Amino acid sequence: LQISEWLETTKQFEFSENDYASRLDLIAKVQGVDVAEKYMKNVPHSSRGKLLNIILLVNCVRCGNRENSEAIFEKMTTLGIPIPKRPVSSLFYLLKVIKQDENKIKIKIKI
């Protein structure tokens, strides 16, 4: 992460979308999805395509962040970005787990 930060800030070479995606993934895993979302806002618009959105979606789903996952999913759908099956199935699994947890909470409250 530190090396990619140094490369980007010193402008040793021009980052491609893949470079930004790798850095975004590292930031999400090390510093959290919130920091990754802030970083993505600073990525040039020309590099904020399918790959960065998928990386962000996968990390939001991995962290169990339902609201951000749904928002990114909706944004990708609106922009016409094709969504791979794995993040979609992971998102559905996340929603299923959350729904089960909500049902458990409701049952505990009724008792």
Protein Blocks (a to p, Z undefined) as FASTA:
>chain_A
ZZmmmmmmnomaccdfklmmmmmmmmmmmnojklmmmmmmmpcfklmcfklmmmmmmmmm
mnopaklmmmmmmmmmmnopacdfklmmmmmmmmmmmmmmmmmmmmmmmZZ
